[in-house]
């Protein structure tokens, strides 16, 4: 009891000190972004050679606003321009702007040009950066209980004496199997089982895109060569690893300035709301407003090429854990024809049929499952095998 009182008194003293120190505080505090930092233009996207270039324009919101109330900017005129006079105008759709560029020239400087709300913005002209190929992507499990780490090693850098910076994104595809399978059905006319294979797909596939852009620098590696850098991991109990998994890693060389922007953006995102969190306008950027002193957020990189690497992971190469699964099918022991008809009419499918002659108790044993348990399409999977699924090994593009 005495200790509790001491804690209470100590807390009161701390509160008094804070009240004295933070003089001028009001009863209700709203953490709005200052007026100079609200309604700023935010630009996302990269100029890439020979690809569909996508850009997203939006506006910053007050910190106490709802996260889902992101204001996309519509009606802007956006184009990719080059110092050689090339001009690629985008097509817009609800704040998203896209254009197909031809092969970029390595000695030409390119920039993004934006006209919106009476203002003109441009990114700093820059020559497109070459990207090394990816030498290897592998999945490593350090202990039987640990997750599978996805590690990347780019090829030897073009200039070993200079630091290199990369950004990576990835796509995922994995095999999905049903909870149960069946090769029979209950015929409502003959009132018996009928064998028929492939009533439902044996497996399917699901896709996903990584939600985070990873960045890395070679400055801490010998010979400026990044080796076995961890991009992400997959839990050993994640259903992505229950059968076969494939990842497609996209690698793009970036400038040191873009690398620093990505780091600062991550820090601001993880510390948002902190006492010393930098305001959005403090983030580094290569975009500028040409018609006023308005701030703009974002960094537009320029790439001569993007390297890709497809890799495969198989469940038997790792220590994968699947929790014991209870049999959730409905079992009917010695059912009548009427019982079986009721199951069919209620949407159940026959999975097992053990004749009395083969069962220990001399009774008919039947098991019934729902479509959700038998059809992978109900799990959101598709059944058309991806073109790359037949590949036996990893491929660098």
Backbone torsions as a table, in degrees:
resi	resn	phi	psi	omega
1	UNK	NA	-39.6	179.6
2	UNK	-64.4	-40.3	179.4
3	UNK	-63.6	-38.2	179.6
4	UNK	-64.3	-39.8	178.5
5	UNK	-64.4	-41.7	179.6
6	UNK	-61.7	-41.3	178.3
7	UNK	-62.5	-40.6	-178.7
8	UNK	-64.1	-44.8	179.4
9	UNK	-63.9	-40.5	179.6
10	UNK	-62.9	-40.5	178.6
11	UNK	-63.9	-40.8	178.8
12	UNK	-62.5	-40.5	179.7
13	UNK	-63.6	-44.1	179.5
14	UNK	-61.0	-42.2	179.5
15	UNK	-64.0	-39.2	178.5
16	UNK	-63.9	-42.9	179.6
17	UNK	-61.3	-42.7	179.1
18	UNK	-63.5	-40.0	-180.0
19	UNK	-63.7	-38.4	179.7
20	UNK	-71.4	-43.4	-177.2
21	UNK	-66.0	-45.7	-176.7
22	UNK	-91.7	59.6	-179.5
23	UNK	-66.8	148.7	179.7
24	UNK	88.1	4.0	179.9
25	UNK	-69.9	146.1	176.9
26	UNK	-104.1	170.1	-175.0
27	UNK	-67.7	-36.3	-178.2
28	UNK	-122.4	127.7	-177.6
29	UNK	-113.3	126.2	176.6
30	UNK	-113.2	118.8	-174.1
31	UNK	-83.7	67.5	176.9
32	UNK	-77.7	147.7	169.3
33	UNK	-69.1	137.0	176.4
34	UNK	-52.3	155.6	-175.5
35	UNK	-56.9	-33.3	179.4
36	UNK	-68.2	-19.8	-176.9
37	UNK	-108.0	5.4	178.4
38	UNK	-103.3	153.5	179.3
39	UNK	60.1	31.0	177.2
40	UNK	-81.0	148.7	176.1
41	UNK	-74.4	131.4	177.5
42	UNK	-117.0	127.6	-176.8
43	UNK	-119.8	128.8	176.8
44	UNK	-126.4	136.7	177.7
45	UNK	146.7	167.4	-177.9
46	UNK	-137.6	141.6	174.4
47	UNK	-85.2	116.8	-177.0
48	UNK	-123.1	145.4	-176.8
49	UNK	-75.7	129.9	173.0
50	UNK	62.4	25.7	-177.6
51	UNK	-131.7	170.0	173.3
52	UNK	-77.7	110.5	-178.6
53	UNK	-87.4	126.5	-177.6
54	UNK	-116.7	134.6	179.1
55	UNK	-131.9	141.8	178.1
56	UNK	-119.6	128.2	176.5
57	UNK	-112.2	132.9	178.5
58	UNK	-147.2	-179.5	179.0
59	UNK	-124.8	145.2	176.2
60	UNK	-69.2	151.8	179.7
61	UNK	-121.5	162.1	176.7
62	UNK	-64.3	149.0	-178.3
63	UNK	-61.0	-29.5	-178.9
64	UNK	-90.1	9.0	175.4
65	UNK	-81.8	169.6	179.9
66	UNK	-79.6	137.6	-176.6
67	UNK	-61.2	-30.7	-177.0
68	UNK	-78.1	-9.1	-178.8
69	UNK	-87.8	50.3	177.2
70	UNK	-74.6	128.0	-177.3
71	UNK	-94.4	102.6	175.4
72	UNK	-76.2	144.1	-176.4
73	UNK	-95.1	120.7	178.1
74	UNK	-111.2	163.3	175.6
75	UNK	77.6	9.7	179.1
76	UNK	-82.5	156.6	172.9
77	UNK	-105.4	116.0	-174.0
78	UNK	-126.5	134.2	179.1
79	UNK	-149.1	152.5	173.0
80	UNK	-98.4	126.0	-176.7
81	UNK	-124.3	154.8	178.4
82	UNK	-125.4	158.0	179.7
83	UNK	-68.1	-10.6	176.7
84	UNK	-91.2	7.9	179.7
85	UNK	91.9	-1.4	178.7
86	UNK	-66.9	146.8	-176.6
87	UNK	-148.5	118.6	178.8
88	UNK	-116.3	108.1	-177.6
89	UNK	-86.6	137.3	-177.3
90	UNK	-85.7	157.0	168.1
91	UNK	-100.3	136.6	-173.8
92	UNK	-109.5	153.1	175.5
93	UNK	-156.8	100.4	173.2
94	UNK	55.7	47.4	177.1
95	UNK	91.4	-5.8	177.8
96	UNK	-107.1	132.7	-175.9
97	UNK	-127.2	132.8	-176.2
98	UNK	-141.7	145.4	175.0
99	UNK	-150.4	148.2	177.7
100	UNK	-94.8	120.9	178.5
101	UNK	-98.2	154.4	171.3
102	UNK	-80.4	-178.2	177.4
103	UNK	-62.2	125.2	-179.2
104	UNK	-75.8	145.3	178.0
105	UNK	-84.7	131.7	-175.7
106	UNK	-63.9	-22.3	-177.1
107	UNK	-101.5	5.8	179.1
108	UNK	-102.2	141.6	176.8
109	UNK	-93.6	136.1	-177.6
110	UNK	-121.7	152.8	180.0
111	UNK	-153.0	162.5	178.4
112	UNK	-99.1	132.6	-179.8
113	UNK	-115.0	128.1	-176.4
114	UNK	-130.7	130.6	172.0
115	UNK	-121.8	119.5	-177.2
116	UNK	-156.1	137.2	176.2
117	UNK	51.7	39.6	177.0
118	UNK	78.4	3.5	179.5
119	UNK	-114.8	155.7	177.9
120	UNK	-121.2	128.6	179.7
121	UNK	-122.9	147.1	175.0
122	UNK	-144.5	148.2	171.6
123	UNK	-88.4	158.7	-179.3
124	UNK	-66.7	131.9	177.9
125	UNK	-60.3	138.9	-179.5
126	UNK	-151.8	148.5	176.0
127	UNK	-78.0	143.4	-179.0
128	UNK	-66.9	138.0	-177.7
129	UNK	-88.2	138.8	173.6
130	UNK	-78.6	146.0	179.2
131	UNK	-118.0	127.9	175.1
132	UNK	-65.0	157.6	174.5
133	UNK	-71.9	167.7	176.4
134	UNK	-95.0	123.6	-178.5
135	UNK	-76.2	-40.3	-176.0
136	UNK	-163.0	144.1	166.4
137	UNK	-128.7	129.9	-176.2
138	UNK	-137.0	159.8	174.6
139	UNK	-110.2	123.2	-175.2
140	UNK	-123.3	129.4	175.1
141	UNK	-113.9	111.6	-172.4
142	UNK	-72.3	-34.4	176.4
143	UNK	-136.1	161.1	178.8
144	UNK	-60.0	-21.9	-178.1
145	UNK	-98.2	-4.6	-174.2
146	UNK	-91.3	166.9	176.3
147	UNK	-72.6	167.7	176.6
148	UNK	-92.7	115.9	179.7
149	UNK	-86.3	132.8	176.6
150	UNK	-96.1	114.3	-174.6
151	UNK	-111.4	142.9	-179.4
152	UNK	-123.6	143.6	173.7
153	UNK	-131.6	107.5	175.0
154	UNK	-66.9	161.6	175.1
155	UNK	-66.6	170.0	178.8
156	UNK	-53.5	135.1	-179.2
157	UNK	-64.7	149.7	179.3
158	UNK	-61.0	-37.1	-179.4
159	UNK	-125.3	92.8	-174.3
160	UNK	-61.4	-18.6	-177.9
161	UNK	-90.7	1.9	-178.9
162	UNK	-121.2	146.0	178.0
163	UNK	-68.1	143.0	177.3
164	UNK	-123.0	149.5	-178.0
165	UNK	-131.0	141.4	-177.6
166	UNK	-133.6	157.8	164.9
167	UNK	-124.7	147.0	-178.2
168	UNK	-131.9	141.0	168.1
169	UNK	-130.1	167.6	-178.7
170	UNK	-152.1	153.8	173.6
171	UNK	-117.5	150.8	-178.0
172	UNK	-124.3	146.8	170.9
173	UNK	-141.4	134.4	178.8
174	UNK	-142.9	154.9	-177.2
175	UNK	-83.8	139.8	-178.7
176	UNK	-122.8	132.4	177.4
177	UNK	-114.3	152.3	178.5
178	UNK	-73.1	164.0	177.4
179	UNK	-65.8	-38.1	-179.2
180	UNK	-141.8	161.6	175.5
181	UNK	-125.4	160.3	176.9
182	UNK	-147.6	146.4	177.2
183	UNK	-123.5	20.8	-178.2
184	UNK	-143.8	166.2	171.9
185	UNK	-146.4	162.8	-179.5
186	UNK	-95.6	118.0	-178.6
187	UNK	-81.5	117.1	-177.2
188	UNK	-74.8	-10.7	178.1
189	UNK	-89.3	-48.8	-178.5
190	UNK	-88.9	-8.8	179.3
191	UNK	57.3	45.6	177.4
192	UNK	-153.5	175.5	179.0
193	UNK	-79.7	151.0	174.4
194	UNK	-134.7	127.9	179.2
195	UNK	-81.3	132.7	177.0
196	UNK	-157.7	114.3	-177.9
197	UNK	-71.5	161.1	174.7
198	UNK	57.5	43.2	173.7
199	UNK	-65.2	-34.1	177.9
200	UNK	-133.0	156.1	178.6
201	UNK	-57.6	139.8	178.9
202	UNK	-69.4	-29.1	179.1
203	UNK	-160.0	172.8	176.8
204	UNK	-149.2	-172.4	-177.8
205	UNK	-138.3	150.2	175.1
206	UNK	-128.2	150.1	179.4
207	UNK	-120.0	155.5	173.7
208	UNK	-156.2	156.6	175.4
209	UNK	-113.2	136.8	175.2
210	UNK	-61.1	138.2	-174.7
211	UNK	-92.2	-4.8	-176.0
212	UNK	-122.2	138.1	172.0
213	UNK	-89.0	118.3	178.1
214	UNK	-91.3	145.2	177.1
215	UNK	-129.8	154.5	179.3
216	UNK	-152.6	155.7	-180.0
217	UNK	-127.3	150.1	-177.5
218	UNK	-91.6	0.9	-170.5
219	UNK	-60.9	-24.9	-178.4
220	UNK	-101.1	10.6	-178.5
221	UNK	-111.0	146.2	179.0
222	UNK	-65.7	133.3	179.7
223	UNK	66.7	21.2	-179.1
224	UNK	53.9	33.8	-178.3
225	UNK	-117.6	108.3	178.9
226	UNK	-67.6	132.5	179.0
227	UNK	-135.1	132.3	173.9
228	UNK	51.1	50.0	175.9
229	UNK	-84.4	130.7	-178.9
230	UNK	-75.9	125.5	176.5
231	UNK	-93.8	-47.8	179.3
232	UNK	-163.6	178.5	178.0
233	UNK	-137.8	162.0	178.5
234	UNK	-126.3	127.3	179.5
235	UNK	-63.5	142.6	-179.8
236	UNK	-65.9	-15.9	177.4
237	UNK	-104.8	13.5	179.1
238	UNK	-84.3	135.4	-175.0
239	UNK	-65.4	-13.7	173.6
240	UNK	-59.9	-28.5	-175.1
241	UNK	-100.8	8.7	-176.2
242	UNK	-73.5	-20.8	-177.9
243	UNK	-135.6	-91.5	178.0
244	UNK	-133.8	139.3	-174.8
245	UNK	-127.7	143.4	174.7
246	UNK	-135.6	138.7	175.9
247	UNK	-123.4	145.9	174.9
248	UNK	-120.1	109.5	-177.2
249	UNK	-95.4	132.6	177.2
250	UNK	-107.8	125.9	-178.3
251	UNK	-117.2	132.8	179.9
252	UNK	-136.5	128.4	175.1
253	UNK	-71.8	136.6	179.7
254	UNK	-128.8	164.4	178.8
255	UNK	-80.1	164.9	176.4
256	UNK	-61.3	-37.3	-179.6
257	UNK	-64.9	-41.4	178.2
258	UNK	-67.3	-37.7	176.4
259	UNK	-59.8	-45.0	179.8
260	UNK	-66.8	-34.3	176.4
261	UNK	-63.6	-44.5	-179.5
262	UNK	-63.4	-40.1	177.7
263	UNK	-63.9	-44.4	-179.6
264	UNK	-65.3	-38.2	179.2
265	UNK	-64.5	-39.5	178.1
266	UNK	-65.2	-42.5	-179.6
267	UNK	-63.6	-43.1	179.4
268	UNK	-64.3	-37.6	-179.9
269	UNK	-69.7	-38.4	-178.2
270	UNK	-77.0	-24.9	-176.7
271	UNK	-108.1	10.8	-175.5
272	UNK	-55.5	129.8	-178.1
273	UNK	97.6	-9.3	178.7
274	UNK	-73.5	159.6	-175.1
275	UNK	-62.0	-33.7	-175.7
276	UNK	-111.5	20.6	179.0
277	UNK	-67.0	129.3	177.9
278	UNK	-67.0	145.6	176.8
279	UNK	-73.4	159.0	-177.4
280	UNK	-53.5	-38.3	-177.0
281	UNK	-68.6	-11.8	178.9
282	UNK	-83.5	-10.4	179.3
283	UNK	-67.4	142.3	177.0
284	UNK	-65.5	149.3	-177.9
285	UNK	-154.6	155.7	172.4
286	UNK	-114.1	19.2	177.1
287	UNK	-108.0	142.1	-178.2
288	UNK	-141.1	148.9	174.7
289	UNK	-89.8	124.2	-177.1
290	UNK	-86.2	-14.8	-173.9
291	UNK	-108.7	-6.3	177.7
292	UNK	-160.7	-175.2	179.6
293	UNK	-97.0	22.0	-179.2
294	UNK	-66.7	141.3	175.8
295	UNK	-78.4	157.3	175.4
296	UNK	-141.5	144.5	-176.7
297	UNK	-111.1	137.2	176.2
298	UNK	135.0	170.3	177.0
299	UNK	-146.1	121.5	-178.9
300	UNK	-102.8	110.4	177.4
301	UNK	-86.2	173.3	-179.1
302	UNK	-142.5	122.5	-173.3
303	UNK	-123.6	137.0	176.2
304	UNK	-78.7	-29.1	178.7
305	UNK	-160.3	161.9	174.1
306	UNK	-124.2	128.6	179.1
307	UNK	-93.2	147.5	-179.0
308	UNK	-133.4	153.7	-179.7
309	UNK	-145.8	121.9	176.8
310	UNK	-102.5	130.0	-179.5
311	UNK	-129.8	159.7	-178.2
312	UNK	-127.9	143.1	174.2
313	UNK	-125.7	137.0	178.8
314	UNK	-114.7	141.6	-173.0
315	UNK	-63.3	-31.7	-176.6
316	UNK	-75.2	-6.9	176.5
317	UNK	-88.4	-2.5	-176.3
318	UNK	-135.9	167.7	175.7
319	UNK	-89.2	93.0	-176.4
320	UNK	-98.7	139.5	-178.9
321	UNK	-116.3	123.5	171.4
322	UNK	-118.1	123.7	-179.2
323	UNK	-59.7	141.6	177.6
324	UNK	-53.3	132.9	-175.5
325	UNK	-105.5	125.4	177.0
326	UNK	-75.9	141.5	178.5
327	UNK	-69.8	109.3	-176.9
328	UNK	-99.4	6.7	175.0
329	UNK	-71.3	161.4	177.2
330	UNK	-94.0	123.3	179.3
331	UNK	-102.8	129.9	173.9
332	UNK	-115.2	122.8	-179.4
333	UNK	-98.5	124.9	-179.8
334	UNK	53.4	52.5	-177.8
335	UNK	-73.5	152.9	173.0
336	UNK	-86.3	170.3	176.1
337	UNK	-59.1	-37.7	179.2
338	UNK	-63.3	-40.4	178.3
339	UNK	-61.2	-43.3	-179.7
340	UNK	-66.6	-40.1	177.8
341	UNK	-62.9	-39.3	178.9
342	UNK	-61.5	-41.3	-180.0
343	UNK	-62.9	-41.8	179.3
344	UNK	-64.5	-45.8	-177.8
345	UNK	-67.1	-24.0	177.9
346	UNK	-87.1	2.3	174.7
347	UNK	94.4	14.8	178.9
348	UNK	-93.6	155.5	-178.8
349	UNK	-120.2	140.8	-178.5
350	UNK	-74.2	129.3	-179.3
351	UNK	-115.0	-38.8	-177.7
352	UNK	-131.2	146.1	178.4
353	UNK	-147.1	97.9	-178.8
354	UNK	-103.3	109.3	-178.4
355	UNK	-62.0	153.2	178.3
356	UNK	-56.6	-30.4	-177.2
357	UNK	-69.0	-23.0	-178.1
358	UNK	-106.6	-7.1	180.0
359	UNK	-91.3	149.9	-175.1
360	UNK	-65.4	-33.1	-177.1
361	UNK	-95.9	2.8	178.3
362	UNK	73.1	19.7	-179.7
363	UNK	-115.3	157.2	175.9
364	UNK	-77.2	127.2	178.3
365	UNK	-114.3	126.1	178.3
366	UNK	-128.9	145.6	176.6
367	UNK	-122.1	140.2	-175.5
368	UNK	-129.4	141.2	-178.9
369	UNK	-133.3	159.9	177.8
370	UNK	-87.5	167.7	177.5
371	UNK	-62.7	-35.8	179.5
372	UNK	-61.3	-28.9	179.6
373	UNK	-84.3	-16.7	-173.2
374	UNK	-112.2	-22.0	-172.6
375	UNK	-115.3	115.5	-177.4
376	UNK	-65.1	-20.6	179.6
377	UNK	-64.8	-25.4	176.7
378	UNK	-73.1	-13.0	175.8
379	UNK	-92.8	6.5	-178.4
380	UNK	87.6	9.4	-179.8
381	UNK	-86.6	155.6	172.0
382	UNK	-108.6	158.6	-170.9
383	UNK	-112.4	-0.4	175.3
384	UNK	-82.2	116.1	-175.2
385	UNK	-62.2	129.7	178.3
386	UNK	-60.0	148.3	-177.8
387	UNK	-57.6	-35.7	-174.2
388	UNK	-84.2	-6.2	-172.9
389	UNK	-67.7	-21.7	179.8
390	UNK	-79.9	-8.0	178.9
391	UNK	-64.9	138.9	-179.6
392	UNK	-89.5	-26.5	-176.7
393	UNK	-132.8	178.1	179.7
394	UNK	-73.7	153.9	-177.2
395	UNK	-135.6	134.2	175.3
396	UNK	-104.5	130.5	-178.2
397	UNK	-108.8	NA	NA
